[in-house]
Amino acid sequence: MGAETRSHLGAAAIASGTYCILVAYYKPIRDKFEHWLQLTSLSAIFVTMNIGILLKIPTEELYSYDAAGRDSTFLTVALVAVNVTVIGIMIVQYIATLVTALKRLRSNPQCGPECCITFLTQMMGAGGDATSIDNTGEIPNSMELRPTSATK
């Protein structure tokens, strides 16, 4: 029996499902977003394992060729949807955080639009310069390299 048998996939699916339930029950991660992201990721692994078990069923046991095509399409869509859900949660959280930060900045601006544009253009051009920030916190000019305090 190889590692790709249905019994091995079944054991892995049971273990991942059990771990998912334990994480949901004990909530070891204090941050709410991180907890839900972990729980969704574990659920995606559990569903992927179960779909893997379904894919191990030999095709000659299926009813007809049309049913096999529909099942294969459904399983493919389910796999993609489950795994895209985790990425979607990350994107939605990133956008929500960005919108919240922009609203906070708009309600209590610390600098004007010129300041923001200057900051963004400097950060886009900082690239390799950002790695050579010395202990004073100054970003060196890209045309002039100053020695850091470690090399003085």
TAMO-V794514 format. One record per helix or strand of 3 or more residues. SS is the DSSP state (a for helix, b for strand). FROM is the first residue (numbers start at 1). TO is the last residue. If there is no record, write none. Layout:
((SS FROM TO) (SS FROM TO))
This chain:
((a 6 26) (a 32 55) (a 59 61) (a 65 107) (a 113 132))
